């Protein structure tokens, strides 16, 4: 007898590129794992507990694999500046951008950061998110980077969600290191990464390699320190300029390269060969009114796995809806419906190095989300709607 079974659903298992659709399905759970999935009529045995889905669609729990959800303050004033013609890079070089959020984040207590982060998290959970990645990167010193990571970890004690934390101390050069960017990159490698690893606060290390970020040489120091600490790496790559970030990420075995608005085809081919996932962030392209978009056609042709995420942050992507990113991924970036949906499930899991979720298959975590839709494409089609009926964590309603 199964522990529980979810009956009378249609399942989009994400087991193949056609979404692995099973109509009139059931999903059985034992010990928090999927024990069986298939046609309801073929259900092998009964269960101690039954949940009637009443014809709704069951998908793997959604995964938001690139967020900056924990931060202080906001940057609505900079939004107005951009509307007036200022560029993201101009604002950053004038002391705004990331450094503006740095000042607010350093000034905030852990309790204040938690209080501001919870409503943002709740909105994503209401849409069916069961796993979320949260980056630091607004503290830019040891104490405040650890503060951000502690708050991110603690969110999982306040809500039923799996939080994966990423140290992004190499996000920008803090004011106390003005004019000494390389020296700060070495401090990240030699001090901040070992501390985060020793305290068990980071699941991965990220860096921003771009014209207003760090050089590839400096990023290599950060990546070497991460690997020495046993932490996988990710990269903000080729967003504002083509720095060869896609190829650099692939050469370093990165889990993912994120943004990629200006990545070249050779770099994308290197990512395909290395298995590095492309994390596409249409919220940032939309907010910044980018004319350059990721080369989705080349990624498709080369076989690069594409994930999709909110990039929720106070500056370049104040996006609080993963469902909206499905629509933007299709309309702005010309992703297909299966590509977009795989991008917030199976491929998003791969971008976090998580092989135990993202697909409805026996042996995997029984994390799933239930939607009142007529077909999976509805999740990409509607803008501003939330058809999520609920979530399950380890096979239990959440």
N, C-alpha and C positions, 0 to 999 in steps of 0.2 A: 504493500500500500504506500502511495506517495504521501509526503507531508501535506502538499497542497497542489491544486490544479486550477488553472485559469481557463475557463470554458467559454464556448460560444464567441470566439473572437476570430478575426482575420489577422494572420501574422505576416509581417514583413521581417523575415529573419535576418536579412543582410548577408546571407550566406553566399550570394553570388552577385554578379554585376547587374542582374535583373531584379534585385532586391529579395530574392528567395521567397516570393509570395506563396503563402498557404492559406486558402480560403476555408472557412468553416473549421477552424483549428482549435487546438488546445495546447497548453504548455504546462508540464508537470514539474514540480520542484521537490528536491530532497536535500536537507542540510544546507539550504541557502544556495544550492546549485541547480541548474536546469538538468532534470533527469530525462526528459523526453519532450519532443515537440513534433507535431504532425497533425493529420486530420482528426477531428474530434471522433469520428466514427471508428477510428483505429486505436483509440486510447487503450493501452494494454491493461490498466488496472484502475481501481478507484483511489480516492485520496481522503485523508482525514479532514481536509478542509477544501471547500470549493468556492471559487469566485466567478460569478457570472458576468461576463463582459458585455452581454446584450448586443452583440454584433459590432462592437467597436474594434479598432485596429490596435494591435499590440506590436510595438517596436522595441528593440534594445533600448535601454535607458540612454538618453541623449548625453553627449559628452561635449562640454565647452573646453577646448584644449589649449586656449591661449587667452588669458585674461590678466588684467592688472587691477583686480577687484578691490584690494585693500589700499586706500590712500586717504589723505586729508584734503579738505577743501574741494574746490571745483575750478574750472577755467572757462566759465561762461563769458567772461570779459574778452578772453582771447578768441572765442568763437565770433564775437562781434568784430574784433580786429580783422579776422580773416575775411569776414563779409565785406569789410572796407578795403580789402585788397592786399593785406599783409600776408606773406607766405608763412607756412609752418616753420621753415628754416629761419626766416627773418625774426620771428617772434622768439625762437629759441636762442638765437645769438644775442638778442637784446636782454636776456636774463629771464625770459618767460619760459613757456613750455615745461619741460621736465623739472627745471630748477624751481619754477613757481610751485609745483606740487611738492617738491622736496621741502621747501620751507614750511608748508602747511602740514606735511606728514611728520617732520621732525618735531613740530610744536604740539602735535596731538598725542594724547595718552593712548595706551592700548585699549582702554575702555571706550574712548571716543572713536578710535578706528573701528572697533568692533561694532559700535552702535551705528556708524555710517555704512559699514559693509553689509550688515544683515539684510536691510531692505533690498539692496542690489542682488544679493544672493537669493532672497525669497522669490524675486521675480523670475529668475532663471529656473528655480525648482518648480514653480507653478507651471512652467512650460514643458516639464518633463526631463529636466537635467538631473542626472544621478551621479555624475562624476564631473569635477571641475578642476582645472589647473589655475593656480593663482601665483603670480610672480611678485617678487619684491621689486626694488629698483627705484624707489622714491625716498630711500633713506640715505644711500650712498656713503655710509660709514658703518662700521661694525655694529655699533649699538642699535642704530635705527633700522638697518637691514634685518637684524635679528628680531627687532620689534615687529616689523611687518610680517615676517615668517611665523612668528609665534601667534599673531592674530589669525593669520590664514589657517594654521593648524587648528586653532581653537574653534574656528567656525564649524568644524566637523563635530564638535561636542555640543553645539547649539542646535544643529539641524541634521537630519538624516541625509547625508551626502558624503561621497568620498572626495576628499580634497587632496590634490597633488600639488606640492609646493616647488617653485623654481626660484633659485637665487639669481637675480638679475642686477647684481651690484655694478656690473659693467654696462650700465644703461646710459650714463652721461658722466661728465667730469664735475664733481662737486665744487662749490665756490672756493673752498679752502685749498684746492689743488689747481686753481686757475693758472693756465699756462704750463701746467705740469701733468698733462694727460697721461703720458707714458708712466710717470711715477705713480699715478693713481692706479693704473692698470696693474702694475706690479704689486701694489698694496692689496688689490682685490685678490690676486693670485696667491700672495704669500701670507695674508692675514685673514681676510674675510671668508674666503672659501674654506680654509681649514677649520675656522671657528664654526661655520654653519654645519660642516660635516661632523665635527666633534659633538655638537649639540643635537644632531639628528634632525635638523630643521628643514633640510632641503632634499628633494627627490631628484633634482636635476640642476644644471647651471646653464644660464642663457647669457648672451651678450648682444649688444647693438653695434654691428659693424657697418658703418655708413659715414657719410660726409660730416655729420654732426655727432657721430658716435666714436668708434675706435677703429684703428687700422687693423688689417688682418694680422700683422705681426703682433700687435698688442693683444688681440683676441686669442692668438695662439698661446700666449702665456696663460691666459685665463683657462683655456681648454686643457692645457697640460696640467694645471693645478687641479681642475675638476677630475680628470682621469686619475691623478695620483690619489685623490680622495675617494675614488670609486663611484663617482657620480657621472651619469650620462650628460651629454651636452646638446643644446639647441641653439639656433642663431636667428636673430632678426637680420634678414639678408636682403640686400638689393632693393630696399624700399624707395629711397630718394635718389640714389645713383647706382649704377652698375659697378660694384666694387669686386666683382667676381665672387660674391658671397655664396652663391649656390654651389659652385665647385669647391669652395673652401669648406663649407659645411659637409659636403660629401666626403672630402678627403680626410676629415676628422671624425667620420663615422657618426655624425650628428643624427639624433632621432628625427629632427625636423629642421627645415629652413622655412622661415615664416615671412610673410609679405610677398616678396619676389616680384614686385611690380616691374622691375627693370632687369630681371635676371636674363642672361643670355642663354641661347639654346644649348651651347656646350656645357654650361653649368647644370642645366636641367638634365642633360644626358648623363652627367656624372652622378646626379642625385638618383636617377633611375637605376644605375648600376650599383650604387651603394645601398639602395633601399631607404634612403632618406625621404621622409614624407614632406610634401609641400603643404604648409598650412596657409590657406588663403583667407584674407581679412577684408571683406568688402566694406565693412563699416568704416574703416580708415580711408579707403579709396573714395567712398561716398562723401565723408566729412571733409576731406581735404580737396575734394573736387579734382581728383587725379585724372589726367588724360592718359596716363600709361597704366595698363592693367596687366596682371599676370598672363603669361602666354599659355592659356588653358589648352588650346589646340595642340601645342607642342607637347605639353605634359601628357595629354591623352595619347598622342601618337607614340611617345617614348615609353609610356607605361609608368609614369610617376604617380604614386598614390596621392590623392588630394584630400586634405581635411579642410574643414570650414569652421570658423570660430568668430566670436564677437569682438575680440581684442578690447573688451570693455576697459576703458581708461578715461581719465577726465579731460584729455586734450584732443587726440587725433581720432578717437572712436568712442564717444560717449553712448555706446550701444548697449542697451539693457535687455535685448531680446535675441535669443539664438534663432527663434523661428523667423524673425525678420531677416536674419542673415541667409537663411535658405532662399528666400525670394531674391535678395540682392546678389547672391552667388549665381543664381540663374539669369537674372536680368542684366546685371552689370558685367559679369565675367563669362556669361554664356555657358555655364555648367548645365549639364542635363539634370533632370530630376533624380535619376539614380546616383549620379556623381555627388549631388548636393546631400542627399540623404546618407549615402555612405560616408560623406565627409563629416557628419556629426555623430557617427556611430563607429563602424569598423575602422575607418582610416583615422578618425580622431583618437581612438584607442591606441593605434599604432604610433601616432605622433607622441604619445606619452609613454611608449614602451610597455603598454599593458596588453598582454596576450589573453587575458582571462575575461574580456568583456567586448561589447560592441557588436556581437552576433548572438542570435538566439540559437544555441546549439548545446547538446548534452555536455556536461562537464564545466560549462562556463558559469560565471556569476549570474544569479537570477535577478538581475537588475533590468527592469523594463518599464516602459511608459505606455499609457493607454490613451487613445485619441478618438474623439467622435468625428470621424471623417468618412467620406465615401470611397476614397482611394488615397494611397500614399502621396500622390502628387498634390493633394490639397494642402499639405504642409508647406509646400513651396509656392503655391498659387496665391493664397490669401495673405494680405498685408494687414497687420494690426489685429488679427484674430488669434485667440488662444483656445484651440479645441481640446487641450489636455484634460482628461478626466481624472488622472492620478498617476502615481508612480508605485513601483515596488522595489524594495531594497532587500536583497537576499530572499526574494519570494514573498515578502510580507508587505502589505500596503504601507506606504510612507506618507 
